[in-house]
């Protein structure tokens, strides 16, 4: 996948999540719980992305931290193995 596609793909996912939130606003607590469960999915996806950046592309913790908007130490503590 080219780098150009990534921003558009991310924007599409964000729109879908917002739309899901609007739908759940008119649903019940079971649907709300499923929406909240997406937090765990997102955290898992971020961890997988960090691991891929480190293992397949040799990114440093400082590089990863810039992408996460945090410090190198915080990135390593949260997403290190």
N, C-alpha and C positions, 0 to 999 in steps of 0.2 A: 504494500500500500504506500502510496507516495505521501510525503509530508503535507501536501496541499489538502488531501482528503481528511486528515485528522481533525482540523478545526471544525469543518462542516459536520462531520460525524458527531463530534462532541456537542455541537449546538443542537443537532437533531435529538440526541438523547436528553439533553436538558429540557427541550420543548416537550418531549414525551412525559418526562417526570412531572413537569408543571401541569400538564393536562391530566395526568393520573391524579394529582392532588385535587384538582377541581372536581373530578368525578367522585373521588372518595368523600369530598365535602357533602355530597348528597347520598352517601351510602351508610353502612353501619360500622360498629366497632371492629368486626372481623376484617373488613376491608381496610380500616385504619391500621390495624396490626400488620397487615400485609405491606402496606405502604411503609411503615416504620421498619419492617424487615429489609427494605432496600438499603437502609444505612449499612447493615452488615455486608450486603453484597457489594456496595460501593467501597467499603474499607478493604474487602478481599481483592477487589479489582485494582485498587491503588497499590496494595502490597505486591500483587502479581506484576504490575507495571514497573514498580521500583526494582523488583528482583530481575526482571527482564532487562531493564536499562543497565543494571550493574553487571549481570552475568553475560548477556549477549553483546552488549555494546561497551562494556568496560567503563561506564560512567563512575566518577568518584562520588563519595558521599556529599561533597560540596556541590557538585553538579545537580545531584538529586535534590538536595536541600533547596537550591534555587528554584527548581520546578515545583516543589511543595510549598514554597514560601515560608520556610522555617530555617532553623540553624542546622548545621551539619550534625551536631550532637543529637538534636531532637529527631532528625530523620533517621539516624542510625539506631537510636533507642527504640523508636516506634516500629521501624520496618526491617531492622537487622534480624538475622537469624539467631 
